[in-house]
Amino acid sequence: MPLTYAGEHLNVNATWWGGFEMGGIKLHAPIDVAIKDNCIHDAFKGMWIDWQAQGIRISGNLMFDNSWMDIHLEVSHGPPHH
């Protein structure tokens, strides 16, 4: 069963700071994770999925007014891990 991150309202990142690790949701090497039904706004990046994401599902999220981008999917590869 995947880990689920769901139903959150995230408006917590300061957009003036910038730099690494700035995301309403920032996950490094997530395996079998579901991210769904979240509201993410006024962040530097709405959602940052970083390095080695496998078997991840992103659905039903609302993202707006993020200063750089809503979704950053970085250096991810491989088949779903089951």
DSSP file (Angstrom, degrees, kcal/mol; ACC not computed):
  #  RESIDUE AA STRUCTURE BP1 BP2  ACC     N-H-->O    O-->H-N    N-H-->O    O-->H-N    TCO  KAPPA ALPHA  PHI   PSI    X-CA   Y-CA   Z-CA
    1    1 A M              0   0    0      0, 0.0     2,-0.1     0, 0.0     3,-0.0   0.000 360.0 360.0 360.0 132.6    0.0    0.0    0.0
    2    2 A P        -     0   0    0      0, 0.0     2,-0.3     0, 0.0    31,-0.2  -0.348 360.0-106.3 -75.4 155.8    1.4    3.4   -0.9
    3    3 A L  E     -a   33   0A   0     29,-1.6    31,-3.1    28,-0.3     2,-0.5  -0.634  40.0-149.5 -71.8 135.7    2.1    6.2    1.4
    4    4 A T  E     -a   34   0A   0     -2,-0.3     2,-0.6    29,-0.2    31,-0.2  -0.950  19.7-171.6-119.1 130.7   -0.6    8.9    0.8
    5    5 A Y  E     +a   35   0A   0     29,-3.1    31,-1.7    -2,-0.5     2,-0.3  -0.949  35.9 152.5-114.5 105.3   -0.2   12.6    1.3
    6    6 A A  E     +a   36   0A   0     -2,-0.6    31,-0.2    29,-0.2    32,-0.1  -0.953  37.2  19.0-142.8 152.7   -3.7   14.0    0.9
    7    7 A G  S    S+     0   0    0     29,-1.3     2,-0.3    -2,-0.3    31,-0.2   0.678  73.9 144.4  71.4  22.2   -6.2   16.8    1.8
    8    8 A E        -     0   0    0     28,-0.3    31,-2.8    -3,-0.1     2,-0.6  -0.654  42.6-148.4 -94.3 150.0   -3.7   19.4    2.9
    9    9 A H  E     -c   39   0B   0     -2,-0.3     2,-0.6    29,-0.2    31,-0.2  -0.957  23.1-170.2-113.9 108.8   -4.0   23.2    2.4
   10   10 A L  E     +c   40   0B   0     29,-3.2    31,-2.3    -2,-0.6    14,-0.1  -0.896  32.0 140.5-112.3 117.8   -0.4   24.5    2.1
   11   11 A N        +     0   0    0     -2,-0.6    31,-0.1    29,-0.2    -1,-0.1  -0.448  42.7 108.4-143.3  59.4    0.3   28.2    2.1
   12   12 A V        +     0   0    0     29,-0.1     2,-0.3     2,-0.1    31,-0.1   0.615  41.0  98.8-121.1 -16.1    3.5   28.2    4.1
   13   13 A N        -     0   0    0     28,-0.3     2,-0.6    32,-0.1    11,-0.1  -0.587  66.7-129.5 -83.8 137.0    6.6   28.9    2.0
   14   14 A A    >>  -     0   0    0     -2,-0.3     3,-0.8     1,-0.1     4,-0.6  -0.728  13.5-157.4 -77.3 122.9    8.0   32.4    1.9
   15   15 A T  T 34 S+     0   0    0     -2,-0.6    -1,-0.1     1,-0.2    28,-0.1   0.631  85.1  66.8 -78.2 -12.4    8.4   33.3   -1.8
   16   16 A W  T 34 S+     0   0    0      1,-0.1    -1,-0.2     2,-0.1    -2,-0.0   0.664  91.9  61.0 -81.3 -16.3   11.1   35.9   -1.1
   17   17 A W  T <4 S+     0   0    0     -3,-0.8    -2,-0.1     2,-0.0    -1,-0.1   0.961  73.5 172.6 -81.4 -52.2   13.7   33.4    0.1
   18   18 A G     <  +     0   0    0     -4,-0.6     2,-0.1     1,-0.1    -2,-0.1  -0.044  21.9 101.2  69.7-178.8   14.3   31.1   -2.9
   19   19 A G  S >  S-     0   0    0      3,-0.1     3,-0.7    25,-0.0    -1,-0.1  -0.458  73.2 -20.8 100.3-172.0   17.0   28.5   -3.2
   20   20 A F  T 3  S+     0   0    0      1,-0.2     3,-0.1    -2,-0.1     0, 0.0  -0.258 117.4  25.0 -73.2 158.1   17.1   24.7   -2.8
   21   21 A E  T 3  S+     0   0    0      1,-0.2     2,-0.9    -2,-0.0    -1,-0.2   0.652  79.9 141.7  66.1  20.2   14.4   22.6   -1.0
   22   22 A M    <   +     0   0    0     -3,-0.7     2,-0.3    25,-0.0    -1,-0.2  -0.813  21.6 118.7 -97.2 105.5   11.7   25.2   -1.5
   23   23 A G        -     0   0    0     -2,-0.9     3,-0.3    21,-0.1    23,-0.2  -0.957  67.7-126.3-161.0 145.2    8.4   23.6   -2.2
   24   24 A G  S    S+     0   0    0     21,-2.4     2,-0.4     1,-0.3    23,-0.2   0.923 116.2  17.0 -56.0 -43.1    4.9   23.3   -0.7
   25   25 A I  E    S+e   47   0C   0     21,-1.2    23,-3.3    20,-0.2     2,-0.5  -0.994  80.2 178.5-125.8 123.9    5.5   19.6   -1.0
   26   26 A K  E     +e   48   0C   0     -2,-0.4     2,-0.4    -3,-0.3    23,-0.2  -0.972   3.2 176.6-129.0 114.8    9.2   18.5   -1.5
   27   27 A L  E     -e   49   0C   0     21,-2.3    23,-3.1    -2,-0.5     2,-0.5  -0.971  14.9-157.7-122.4 134.4    9.9   14.8   -1.6
   28   28 A H  E    S-e   50   0C   0     -2,-0.4    23,-0.2     1,-0.2    24,-0.1  -0.951  77.5 -11.6-111.1 123.1   13.3   13.2   -2.3
   29   29 A A  S    S-     0   0    0     21,-2.8     2,-0.3    22,-1.3    -1,-0.2   0.900  80.7-174.9  57.0  48.8   13.3    9.6   -3.6
   30   30 A P        -     0   0    0      0, 0.0    24,-2.1     0, 0.0     2,-0.5  -0.577   5.3-165.9 -74.7 134.7    9.7    8.9   -3.0
   31   31 A I  B     -g   54   0D   0     -2,-0.3   -28,-0.3    22,-0.2    24,-0.2  -0.987  67.9  -8.6-123.6 126.5    8.7    5.3   -3.8
   32   32 A D  S    S+     0   0    0     22,-2.8   -29,-1.6    -2,-0.5     2,-0.4   0.944  90.4 154.5  54.9  55.6    5.0    4.3   -4.1
   33   33 A V  E     -a    3   0A   0     21,-0.3    24,-2.5   -31,-0.2     2,-0.5  -0.925  33.2-154.6-115.2 137.9    3.6    7.6   -2.9
   34   34 A A  E     -ab   4  57A   0    -31,-3.1   -29,-3.1    -2,-0.4     2,-0.6  -0.959   7.6-172.7-110.3 127.4    0.2    9.1   -3.7
   35   35 A I  E     +ab   5  58A   0     22,-3.0    24,-2.2    -2,-0.5     2,-0.3  -0.958  26.0 154.2-118.5 110.2   -0.2   12.8   -3.6
   36   36 A K  E     +ab   6  59A   0    -31,-1.7   -29,-1.3    -2,-0.6   -28,-0.3  -0.979  43.9   8.6-144.6 151.0   -3.8   13.8   -4.0
   37   37 A D  S    S+     0   0    0     22,-1.3     2,-0.3    -2,-0.3    24,-0.2   0.801  78.3 143.4  57.2  38.4   -6.4   16.4   -3.3
   38   38 A N        -     0   0    0     21,-0.2    24,-2.9   -31,-0.2     2,-0.5  -0.769  44.7-142.1-103.6 153.2   -4.1   19.0   -1.9
   39   39 A C  E     +cd   9  62B   0    -31,-2.8   -29,-3.2    -2,-0.3     2,-0.5  -0.974  25.2 177.4-114.1 116.9   -4.4   22.8   -2.3
   40   40 A I  E     +cd  10  63B   0     22,-2.8    24,-1.6    -2,-0.5     2,-0.3  -0.977  10.8 149.0-126.5 121.6   -0.9   24.4   -2.7
   41   41 A H  E     + d   0  64B   0    -31,-2.3   -28,-0.3    -2,-0.5    24,-0.2  -0.981  47.9  27.6-150.9 162.2   -0.4   28.1   -3.3
   42   42 A D  S    S+     0   0    0     22,-1.0     2,-0.2    -2,-0.3    24,-0.2   0.829  84.9 125.8  55.8  38.1    1.9   31.1   -2.7
   43   43 A A  S    S-     0   0    0     21,-0.2    24,-2.6     1,-0.1    25,-0.3  -0.662  74.5-113.8-111.5 172.2    5.0   28.9   -2.5
   44   44 A F  S    S+     0   0    0      1,-0.4    24,-2.6    -2,-0.2    25,-1.0   0.967 109.2   5.8 -68.6 -55.2    8.2   29.1   -4.5
   45   45 A K  E    S- f   0  69C   0     23,-0.2   -21,-2.4    22,-0.2    -1,-0.4  -0.995  72.2-145.1-123.8 135.2    7.4   25.8   -6.2
   46   46 A G  E    S+     0   0C   0     23,-2.3   -21,-1.2    -2,-0.4     2,-0.4   0.971  84.9   1.8 -63.2 -53.3    4.0   24.1   -5.5
   47   47 A M  E     -ef  25  71C   0     23,-2.0    25,-2.7   -23,-0.2     2,-0.5  -0.996  63.3-168.9-140.4 129.5    5.3   20.6   -5.6
   48   48 A W  E     -ef  26  72C   0    -23,-3.3   -21,-2.3    -2,-0.4     2,-0.7  -0.944   1.6-173.3-124.7 109.7    8.9   19.4   -6.1
   49   49 A I  E     -ef  27  73C   0     23,-2.7    25,-3.1    -2,-0.5     2,-0.4  -0.913  20.3-168.5-103.4 114.4    9.4   15.7   -6.7
   50   50 A D  E     -ef  28  74C   0    -23,-3.1   -21,-2.8    -2,-0.7    25,-0.2  -0.862  32.7 -19.0-118.1 136.5   13.1   15.1   -6.7
   51   51 A W  S    S+     0   0    0     23,-1.2   -22,-1.3    -2,-0.4    25,-0.2   0.873 114.7   9.7  49.7 115.4   15.5   12.2   -7.6
   52   52 A Q  S    S+     0   0    0     23,-2.0     2,-0.4     1,-0.2    24,-0.2   0.755  70.9 172.9  66.4  31.9   14.5    8.6   -8.0
   53   53 A A        +     0   0    0     21,-0.3    24,-0.5    22,-0.1     2,-0.4  -0.580   7.2 176.1 -69.8 126.3   10.7    8.9   -7.8
   54   54 A Q  B     +g   31   0D   0    -24,-2.1   -22,-2.8    -2,-0.4   -21,-0.3  -0.998  59.0   1.3-136.2 132.7    9.2    5.5   -8.6
   55   55 A G  S    S+     0   0    0     -2,-0.4     2,-0.3    23,-0.3    -1,-0.1   0.803  85.8 155.6  67.6  29.1    5.6    4.4   -8.6
   56   56 A I        -     0   0    0    -24,-0.2     2,-0.4   -26,-0.1    -1,-0.2  -0.693  26.7-162.5 -92.9 142.1    4.4    7.9   -7.6
   57   57 A R  E     -b   34   0A   0    -24,-2.5   -22,-3.0    -2,-0.3     2,-0.5  -0.989   5.4-172.8-127.1 125.1    0.9    9.1   -8.5
   58   58 A I  E     +b   35   0A   0     -2,-0.4     2,-0.3   -24,-0.2   -22,-0.2  -0.970  23.7 150.1-116.8 118.4   -0.1   12.8   -8.4
   59   59 A S  E     +b   36   0A   0    -24,-2.2   -22,-1.3    -2,-0.5   -21,-0.2  -1.000  49.0  11.4-152.2 147.3   -3.8   13.5   -8.9
   60   60 A G  S    S+     0   0    0     -2,-0.3     2,-0.3   -24,-0.2   -24,-0.1   0.668  77.0 146.0  67.2  20.9   -6.6   16.0   -8.0
   61   61 A N        -     0   0    0    -24,-0.2     2,-0.5   -26,-0.2    -1,-0.2  -0.669  39.9-146.5 -91.7 145.6   -4.3   18.7   -6.6
   62   62 A L  E     +d   39   0B   0    -24,-2.9   -22,-2.8    -2,-0.3     2,-0.4  -0.959  22.8 174.6-111.0 121.2   -5.1   22.4   -7.0
   63   63 A M  E     +d   40   0B   0     -2,-0.5     2,-0.3   -24,-0.2   -22,-0.2  -0.994   8.0 149.2-131.1 131.7   -2.0   24.6   -7.4
   64   64 A F  E     +d   41   0B   0    -24,-1.6   -22,-1.0    -2,-0.4   -21,-0.2  -0.991  52.0  24.2-157.2 158.9   -1.9   28.4   -8.1
   65   65 A D        +     0   0    0     -2,-0.3     2,-0.4     1,-0.2   -23,-0.1   0.770  69.4 154.1  54.6  32.4    0.0   31.6   -7.5
   66   66 A N        -     0   0    0    -24,-0.2   -22,-0.2   -25,-0.1    -1,-0.2  -0.773  45.7-132.8 -87.1 136.6    3.3   29.7   -7.0
   67   67 A S  S    S+     0   0    0    -24,-2.6   -23,-0.2    -2,-0.4   -22,-0.2   0.772  91.6  14.5 -70.3 -28.7    6.2   32.1   -7.9
   68   68 A W  S    S-     0   0    0    -24,-2.6     2,-0.3     1,-0.4   -23,-0.2   0.820 125.9 -30.7-111.0 -53.0    8.3   29.7  -10.1
   69   69 A M  E     -f   45   0C   0    -25,-1.0   -23,-2.3     1,-0.1    -1,-0.4  -0.982  38.7-130.0-161.2 163.5    6.2   26.7  -11.0
   70   70 A D  E    S+     0   0C   0      1,-0.3   -23,-2.0    -2,-0.3     2,-0.4   0.900  94.5  21.2 -87.1 -46.0    3.5   24.4   -9.8
   71   71 A I  E     -f   47   0C   0    -25,-0.2     2,-0.5   -26,-0.1    -1,-0.3  -0.989  58.5-176.1-129.1 128.2    5.1   21.0  -10.4
   72   72 A H  E     -f   48   0C   0    -25,-2.7   -23,-2.7    -2,-0.4     2,-0.7  -0.954   4.7-174.6-120.9 108.5    8.8   20.3  -10.7
   73   73 A L  E     -f   49   0C   0     -2,-0.5     2,-0.4   -25,-0.2   -23,-0.2  -0.912  16.5-171.4-105.3 111.2    9.5   16.6  -11.5
   74   74 A E  E     -f   50   0C   0    -25,-3.1   -23,-1.2    -2,-0.7   -21,-0.3  -0.891  49.7 -23.9-119.2 132.2   13.3   16.2  -11.4
   75   75 A V  S    S+     0   0    0     -2,-0.4   -23,-2.0     1,-0.2     2,-0.3   0.840  81.2 157.9  44.0  54.0   15.6   13.3  -12.3
   76   76 A S        +     0   0    0    -25,-0.2     2,-0.3   -24,-0.2    -1,-0.2  -0.828   7.3 150.9-108.5 148.7   13.1   10.6  -11.9
   77   77 A H        +     0   0    0    -24,-0.5     0, 0.0    -2,-0.3     0, 0.0  -0.931  17.3  62.9-158.6 175.1   13.4    7.2  -13.6
   78   78 A G  S    S-     0   0    0     -2,-0.3   -23,-0.3   -24,-0.1     3,-0.1   0.207  73.4 -65.6  85.9 160.6   12.6    3.6  -13.5
   79   79 A P  S    S-     0   0    0      0, 0.0    -2,-0.1     0, 0.0     0, 0.0  -0.323  70.4 -72.5 -75.8 163.9    9.5    1.4  -13.5
   80   80 A P        -     0   0    0      0, 0.0     2,-0.9     0, 0.0   -49,-0.0  -0.307  48.6-124.3 -54.8 139.8    7.0    1.4  -10.7
   81   81 A H              0   0    0      1,-0.2   -27,-0.1    -3,-0.1    -3,-0.0  -0.799 360.0 360.0 -91.7 106.6    8.4   -0.3   -7.6
   82   82 A H              0   0    0     -2,-0.9    -1,-0.2   -50,-0.0   -27,-0.0   0.353 360.0 360.0-129.2 360.0    6.0   -3.1   -6.6
